[in-house]
Amino acid sequence: MVIHGDLTGTNVLIDGSGKACLSDFGLATIHHEFLGTSFFMSSSFGNIRWAAPEVFQTPEGEGNQSILCSTKTDVYSYGSLMLQVLSGKMPFFGFNTCQVYGQVALGRRPPREIGWDGQPIPDVYWHFIERCWDKVPSKRPSSLEVLEFMRSQLTQLE
């Protein structure tokens, strides 16, 4: 399993056939099941507009630059990426970086945006995004649940 650690809108590239491809694996790590760990520590910050709030907290017993990245932080970022794809706006659109830090520090999430069709993002997507943003990382969907959700939505579009 790969933990990306920096999922943002600029790290998703679309090829000529419309297929999405992830890029910028600079913070990525490969998780080996036998190591018994599902996270890594990094001294680089992901983009706060997409990153899970816990990556900006210093884990107990670690230095000030340590960041905890896991599949659950990637799922949080995926929720932010869904918001961007469905609305065409980056998370916390209209906020400057300092304001975004303030919002995150207060435990706030990006607001529900208007979709491409001029209507609010449909409930089915918004509720899934909110699950991805759960304040308790263990309550967020698993990577497999994200995949199953996306497959079910794509099947409905066919």
C-alpha positions as CSV (number, residue, x, y, z in Angstrom):
1,M,0.0,0.0,0.0
2,V,1.2,3.5,-0.8
3,I,0.5,6.5,1.5
4,H,0.7,9.6,-0.7
5,G,0.9,12.3,2.0
6,D,0.2,15.3,-0.3
7,L,-3.0,14.7,-2.3
8,T,-4.1,18.1,-3.8
9,G,-5.8,19.2,-7.0
10,T,-2.4,20.1,-8.5
11,N,-1.2,16.5,-8.0
12,V,-3.9,14.9,-10.1
13,L,-3.1,14.9,-13.8
14,I,-5.6,14.0,-16.5
15,D,-4.2,12.2,-19.6
16,G,-5.5,12.5,-23.2
17,S,-8.2,9.9,-22.6
18,G,-9.5,11.5,-19.5
19,K,-7.9,9.1,-17.0
20,A,-6.7,10.7,-13.7
21,C,-3.2,10.0,-12.6
22,L,-1.5,10.9,-9.3
23,S,1.8,12.7,-9.3
24,D,4.2,14.2,-6.8
25,F,5.0,11.3,-4.6
26,G,7.6,13.3,-2.7
27,L,5.9,12.6,0.6
28,A,4.8,9.1,-0.3
29,T,5.9,6.0,1.5
30,I,5.3,2.4,0.9
31,H,3.6,0.6,3.8
32,H,4.8,-3.0,4.4
33,E,2.3,-5.0,6.4
34,F,5.0,-6.9,8.2
35,L,6.4,-3.7,9.7
36,G,3.2,-3.3,11.8
37,T,2.9,0.4,11.1
38,S,0.6,2.4,8.9
39,F,2.1,5.8,9.1
40,F,5.3,7.7,8.5
41,M,6.8,10.9,9.8
42,S,7.8,13.7,7.5
43,S,9.3,17.2,8.0
44,S,7.4,18.6,5.0
45,F,3.9,20.1,5.3
46,G,1.3,19.2,2.7
47,N,-1.0,22.0,1.5
48,I,-3.2,23.0,4.3
49,R,-6.3,23.4,2.1
50,W,-6.3,19.7,1.4
51,A,-4.4,18.2,4.4
52,A,-6.0,16.6,7.5
53,P,-5.7,18.8,10.5
54,E,-3.8,16.2,12.5
55,V,-0.8,16.5,10.3
56,F,-0.3,20.0,11.7
57,Q,-0.1,18.8,15.3
58,T,3.1,17.7,16.9
59,P,2.8,14.0,17.9
60,E,3.7,13.5,21.6
61,G,7.4,12.8,22.1
62,E,8.4,14.0,18.7
63,G,10.2,17.2,17.4
64,N,8.3,20.2,16.2
65,Q,8.6,19.3,12.5
66,S,7.1,15.8,12.7
67,I,3.9,15.1,10.8
68,L,1.8,11.9,11.1
69,C,0.7,10.7,7.7
70,S,-1.5,7.6,7.2
71,T,-4.1,6.2,4.9
72,K,-6.7,8.2,7.0
73,T,-4.9,11.5,6.2
74,D,-5.0,10.6,2.5
75,V,-8.7,9.9,2.8
76,Y,-9.2,13.3,4.4
77,S,-7.3,14.9,1.5
78,Y,-9.4,12.8,-0.9
79,G,-12.6,14.4,0.5
80,S,-11.0,17.8,-0.1
81,L,-10.1,16.8,-3.6
82,M,-13.7,15.6,-4.2
83,L,-14.9,19.1,-3.2
84,Q,-12.6,20.7,-5.7
85,V,-13.6,18.3,-8.5
86,L,-17.3,18.8,-7.9
87,S,-17.2,22.6,-7.4
88,G,-14.3,23.7,-9.5
89,K,-13.0,25.6,-6.5
90,M,-10.1,24.7,-4.1
91,P,-11.1,24.0,-0.5
92,F,-11.5,27.2,1.5
93,F,-12.0,29.2,-1.7
94,G,-11.9,32.9,-1.0
95,F,-9.7,32.5,2.1
96,N,-6.1,33.5,2.2
97,T,-3.6,31.0,3.6
98,C,-3.5,32.7,7.1
99,Q,-7.3,32.5,7.2
100,V,-7.2,28.9,6.2
101,Y,-4.8,28.1,9.1
102,G,-7.3,29.9,11.4
103,Q,-10.2,27.9,10.2
104,V,-8.3,24.6,10.6
105,A,-7.1,25.6,14.1
106,L,-10.8,26.2,15.0
107,G,-11.7,22.8,13.7
108,R,-13.7,24.1,10.8
109,R,-14.0,22.4,7.4
110,P,-14.5,24.0,4.0
111,P,-18.0,25.1,3.3
112,R,-20.3,23.2,0.9
113,E,-19.9,24.8,-2.5
114,I,-22.0,25.1,-5.6
115,G,-21.4,22.4,-8.2
116,W,-20.7,22.8,-11.9
117,D,-24.4,22.8,-12.6
118,G,-25.1,25.8,-10.4
119,Q,-26.7,23.7,-7.7
120,P,-25.2,22.7,-4.3
121,I,-23.1,19.6,-4.4
122,P,-25.5,16.7,-4.3
123,D,-26.1,15.2,-0.8
124,V,-24.7,11.8,-1.7
125,Y,-21.3,13.4,-2.5
126,W,-21.4,16.0,0.3
127,H,-22.2,13.4,3.0
128,F,-19.3,11.2,1.7
129,I,-17.0,14.2,1.8
130,E,-18.0,14.9,5.4
131,R,-17.3,11.3,6.3
132,C,-13.8,11.7,4.8
133,W,-13.3,14.8,7.0
134,D,-14.4,13.2,10.2
135,K,-12.4,14.8,13.1
136,V,-11.6,11.3,14.4
137,P,-9.3,9.7,11.8
138,S,-10.4,6.1,12.7
139,K,-14.0,7.0,11.8
140,R,-13.1,8.1,8.2
141,P,-13.8,5.6,5.4
142,S,-11.1,3.2,4.6
143,S,-9.3,3.4,1.2
144,L,-11.4,0.4,0.1
145,E,-14.6,2.2,1.1
146,V,-13.5,5.2,-1.0
147,L,-12.9,3.0,-4.0
148,E,-16.2,1.2,-3.5
149,F,-18.1,4.5,-3.2
150,M,-16.5,5.9,-6.4
151,R,-17.2,2.7,-8.3
152,S,-20.8,2.7,-7.2
153,Q,-21.2,6.4,-8.4
154,L,-19.5,5.7,-11.7
155,T,-21.8,2.7,-12.3
156,Q,-24.8,4.9,-11.7
157,L,-23.5,7.3,-14.4
158,E,-23.2,4.6,-17.0
